[in-house]
C-alpha cells in the first residue's frame, strides 16, 4: 500500500506544478513581464554614440569606414574601423570627408550604424 500512496503523492504534486505553469505562474526568463512578448536582441543592445569622420563608403556591401573619437561607453580609443549600416537611407548622410555624429549597436561581432546626425 505504501508504493501506491507515494505514487499518488507524486502525481498530485506533478499535476499542481503543471497547472501553475500553464496558468502563467511561472514566467519564461526570455519574456518581458509587462507584456509577455519576447525581447528582440536589438532591444537589449546598448546604443553607443561617437563623433567621426567618414573615410570610405561602400553602399553595395552596406559598409562605412569611420575615423572616430574615443567611445567612452565601450572604453575604445580613437581609431579607424568599418561598420555595417542598418538602413540604406543613412548613406545619404555618410559622405566621404564629412564629420558626423553616429549612433551604433553591437550585433554579434559586428557593429551596426543605426543613426547619423
N, C-alpha and C positions, 0 to 999 in steps of 0.2 A: 504494500500500500504506500510505502514511503516514496518510491520512484514515481508513482502517479502524482502524488502531491507536489513533488519537485517539478515535474514536467508541467503541471497546471500553473504553478507559480511563474515559471519561465515564460510560458505562453502569455499569461496575463501581463507581465512586465513588457514583453515584446509588443503586444498589441497597444499598450499605453504609450510607449515610445513612438510607435508608428503613427498613432493618432495625433500626437503632439507635433511631430514633424510635418504631417500633411496639413495641419491647421495653421501652419506658419509660425509655430512656436520656436522652431529652430531656423535661423536665417542663414542663407548661403553667405559665406565670407566674401564672395565676389560681388555681392549685391549692395546697393546703397539702401540703407534702412528706410529712408524717407519715401522712396517711390518704387522700390524693388526692381529697378531697371539696372542691367549690368553697366558698369562704368567702362567706357572705351579707354584704350591705352592713352589716347591723346588727352582725354580729360584728366588723367592722372599725371601727365607730363608737366614739368615746370617750364614756364616760358622765360627765356633769357633775353636780355637786351644788350645791344652794343652799338657803338659808332664805328663806321667802317668806310673804306674807300673801295669802290668796285674796280677790280683788276681785270677780270675776264668774265664774259657771259657766254654760255652755251645753251641756247634755247632748245635746240634739238634734243639734248640729253637732260634738260631740266636742271642745269647746274650753274652756279655762280662762284667765282673766286673772289674772296674779300680779304683785304688787309685790315684787320680790326684792332681796336684798342683792347686793353685788358678787359676780361669778362669776370667781374667780381663774384657773381653767383656760382661760377664754375672754378674759380681760382685759376683762371687762364692768364698767361701773359699776353701781350700784344703779339700777333703773328698773322701770317697769310695762310688761308686754307680754303678748301672747297666746301660748298653747301648745296644741298638739294633745294629746289624751290617748289613749294606746295601748290601754288596757284600760278598758272602761266601768265595771268594778267599782271602779276608783280614784275614781270620782266620789263614792262613799260617804265618802271621807276629805277631799274637796275641798268644804268648806262655806264660804260667803262669810263673811269676817271671821276665819277660823281661821288661826293660824300653823302652817306645815307645813315639813318638810324634804323637798325634791323631788329626784329624780334624773331626768335627761333626756338625750336624744341628739339629734344633728342628723341629719335625713334630707332631703337636698337643701337647699332653702331653708327648710324647716320644722323647728321644734324640738318634740320629742315627749316628754311626761312618761311615764316608764316605771315609776316607783315613788313612793309618797307615804308618809311616816312622820310 
